Amino acid sequence: MNRERRLAQAFVVLADTYAAEFDPLHLFHRLVHACRNLLEVDAVAVMMADARGSLKTMAATDEDAALAELMQTQSGRGPCMDCYRTGEPVSVPGIAAESERWPQLAAAMTGLGYGSLQAVPVRLHERPLGVLTLLRTSPGCPPEDDVHLAQALADSAALALMHWSVEPARAEDVITRVQGVIASKATLEIAKGMIAQYTGGTIAEAARLLSAYAHERHVRLTDTAHALVTRSVAPDALVEVKHPA
């Protein structure tokens, strides 16, 4: 499939929010993977702001990208924080050169192998809702067309939140929906921890079990996580999916 077809498919996938089994958490998963597949980047992550304006990681293409986001949210400093506050893209062509401005972040990201970063706001009608982060192992600015495309994909994801559910939301209602998705993400992380503790496995393995259970029963991942946390579903039910009788 050529790039034009993959690009068209990405926008269709981001806009497909009307299916009964649509899970808002998947929206961010689709966004980061679409960016990684379409752009000249090595890793992608997306954060959304909660009611207090604190950014929370919603999806990342790998653990290192998620760690780079976490360091910024914990310190309250970094290019992603600046991007969210201003609502404008922030480019860092050389992370190593920012050791005076962001000493801990620059050292950590260099240690992770990243050479440059591009932050793009996730916004609705110019209102910042979060940040999309594009990471590259090489220094330098990404192609200008890639930055514009990343912004278009991020804006599409924000619009998708307006049209999630039977009745599209008003612009002011999207903030409430974002908070709902953030809460669902927190529940999912608790569910992963519960499964990992039950099985003695890793968080990644627990995530796969949760996804497999939701897929097999054609239910939303958020509903599965909520059922597990509220004890409506026992942990052994998810383990049985991995080892069917």
C-alpha positions in Angstrom: 0.0 0.0 0.0 1.5 3.3 -1.0 1.8 6.3 1.3 -1.2 8.1 -0.1 -3.5 5.1 0.6 -2.0 4.7 4.1 -2.6 8.3 4.8 -6.3 8.1 3.6 -6.8 5.0 5.7 -5.3 6.7 8.8 -7.8 9.5 8.6 -10.7 7.1 8.1 -9.6 5.0 11.1 -9.4 8.1 13.3 -12.8 9.3 12.2 -14.5 5.9 12.7 -16.1 6.5 16.2 -19.6 5.4 15.5 -19.1 1.6 15.8 -20.8 0.1 18.9 -17.5 -1.3 20.0 -15.5 1.9 19.6 -13.1 2.4 22.5 -11.9 6.0 23.0 -8.5 4.6 24.3 -8.0 3.0 20.9 -8.3 6.5 19.3 -4.9 7.5 20.8 -3.4 4.2 20.1 -4.4 4.6 16.4 -3.0 8.2 16.4 0.5 7.3 17.6 0.8 4.3 15.4 -0.5 6.2 12.3 2.2 8.9 12.9 5.0 6.4 13.3 3.9 4.6 10.1 3.5 7.7 8.0 6.1 10.1 9.3 9.9 10.1 9.4 10.0 9.4 13.2 11.2 6.6 15.4 8.7 6.8 18.3 5.5 8.7 19.1 3.5 9.4 22.2 0.4 11.5 23.0 -0.7 13.2 26.3 -4.0 14.8 27.2 -4.7 17.3 29.9 -6.9 16.5 32.9 -9.2 19.0 34.6 -6.3 20.6 36.4 -4.2 21.0 33.3 -1.9 18.2 34.1 -0.8 16.1 31.2 -1.3 12.3 31.2 0.2 9.9 28.8 -2.6 8.1 26.8 -0.6 6.1 24.3 3.0 5.5 23.2 4.5 3.4 20.5 7.1 2.1 23.0 8.1 2.3 26.7 11.0 4.7 26.1 8.6 7.2 24.5 6.3 6.9 27.4 9.2 7.5 29.8 10.2 10.6 28.0 6.7 12.0 28.5 6.6 11.0 32.1 9.8 12.9 32.9 8.3 16.1 31.6 5.0 15.7 33.4 6.8 15.0 36.7 9.1 18.0 36.4 6.5 20.3 34.8 9.2 21.4 32.3 10.1 20.4 28.8 9.1 21.0 25.2 5.8 19.2 25.5 4.8 21.3 28.5 5.7 24.4 26.5 3.7 23.2 23.5 0.6 22.6 25.7 0.8 26.0 27.4 1.2 27.9 24.2 -0.9 25.8 21.9 1.9 26.0 19.3 4.3 23.4 17.9 7.7 23.2 19.6 10.8 21.9 17.7 13.9 20.6 19.5 16.3 19.7 16.7 19.1 18.8 19.1 18.2 17.4 22.5 21.8 17.1 23.7 22.2 20.9 23.1 19.4 21.6 25.7 21.4 20.4 28.7 21.3 23.8 30.3 17.6 24.4 29.7 16.4 20.9 30.6 19.4 19.1 32.2 17.7 16.0 33.5 15.4 15.6 30.5 18.2 16.1 28.0 20.5 13.6 29.7 17.7 11.0 30.0 16.5 11.3 26.4 20.0 11.2 25.1 20.5 8.1 27.1 17.4 6.6 25.6 18.9 7.3 22.2 16.8 10.2 21.1 18.4 13.0 19.2 15.5 15.3 18.4 11.9 16.0 19.3 8.9 17.7 17.8 5.8 18.5 19.9 2.5 19.2 18.2 -0.6 20.4 20.1 -3.7 18.3 20.1 -6.3 21.1 19.9 -10.0 21.8 19.2 -10.8 25.1 17.7 -7.4 26.4 18.8 -8.0 25.2 22.3 -5.1 22.9 23.5 -6.3 19.6 24.8 -3.0 17.8 24.8 0.3 17.2 23.0 1.5 14.8 20.3 5.2 14.0 20.6 7.4 12.9 17.6 10.8 11.5 18.6 13.7 10.7 16.3 17.0 9.1 17.0 18.8 11.5 14.7 19.2 15.3 15.3 17.5 17.8 13.1 14.0 19.1 12.4 11.5 16.8 10.8 10.3 17.6 7.3 7.9 20.5 7.3 5.2 18.4 5.5 5.5 15.8 8.3 4.8 18.5 11.0 1.8 19.7 9.1 0.5 16.1 8.7 1.1 15.4 12.4 -1.0 18.4 13.2 -3.7 17.3 10.9 -3.8 13.9 12.4 -3.8 15.4 16.0 -6.7 17.7 15.0 -8.6 14.8 13.6 -8.3 12.9 16.8 -9.6 15.9 18.7 -12.6 16.2 16.4 -13.2 12.4 16.8 -13.8 13.0 20.5 -16.6 15.4 19.6 -18.3 12.7 17.6 -17.8 9.8 19.9 -21.1 8.3 21.0 -24.6 8.6 19.5 -24.9 12.3 20.1 -21.9 14.5 19.0 -20.7 16.8 21.8 -20.5 20.5 21.8 -17.0 22.0 21.9 -17.3 22.7 25.6 -18.3 19.1 26.3 -15.1 17.6 24.8 -13.2 18.6 27.9 -15.5 16.4 30.0 -15.0 13.6 27.5 -11.3 13.9 27.7 -11.5 13.6 31.5 -13.6 10.4 31.0 -10.9 8.9 28.8 -8.2 9.8 31.2 -10.2 8.1 34.0 -10.6 5.0 31.7 -6.8 5.0 31.1 -6.2 5.0 34.9 -8.6 2.1 35.3 -6.9 0.2 32.6 -3.5 0.6 34.3 -5.0 -0.7 37.6 -6.4 -3.7 35.7 -3.0 -4.4 34.1 -1.4 -4.4 37.5 -4.1 -6.7 38.9 -3.5 -9.2 36.1 0.3 -9.0 36.3 0.1 -9.7 40.0 -2.3 -12.6 39.6 -0.2 -14.2 36.8 3.2 -13.2 38.0 3.9 -11.8 34.6 4.8 -8.4 33.2 2.5 -5.4 32.6 3.0 -5.9 28.8 1.7 -9.5 29.1 -1.2 -8.3 31.2 -2.1 -5.8 28.5 -2.2 -8.5 25.9 -4.5 -10.7 28.0 -6.9 -7.8 28.5 -6.9 -7.0 24.8 -7.4 -10.7 23.9 -10.3 -11.0 26.3 -12.0 -7.9 25.0 -11.5 -8.9 21.4 -12.8 -12.5 21.9 -16.0 -11.2 23.5 -16.4 -8.2 21.2 -16.5 -5.7 24.1 -14.6 -2.5 24.7 -11.2 -2.7 26.4 -12.4 0.1 28.9 -15.4 -2.0 29.8 -13.2 -5.1 30.4 -10.8 -3.1 32.6 -13.7 -1.6 34.6 -15.3 -5.1 35.1 -12.0 -6.4 36.4 -11.4 -3.6 38.8 -15.0 -3.7 40.1 -14.7 -7.5 40.5 -17.4 -8.2 38.0 -14.9 -10.3 36.1 -12.4 -12.6 37.9 -8.7 -12.5 36.8 -8.8 -16.2 36.0 -11.3 -15.5 33.2 -8.7 -13.5 31.4 -6.0 -16.1 31.9 -8.3 -18.7 30.3 -8.2 -16.7 27.0 -4.5 -17.3 26.8 -4.8 -21.0 27.5 -8.2 -22.0 26.2 -9.5 -25.4 27.2 
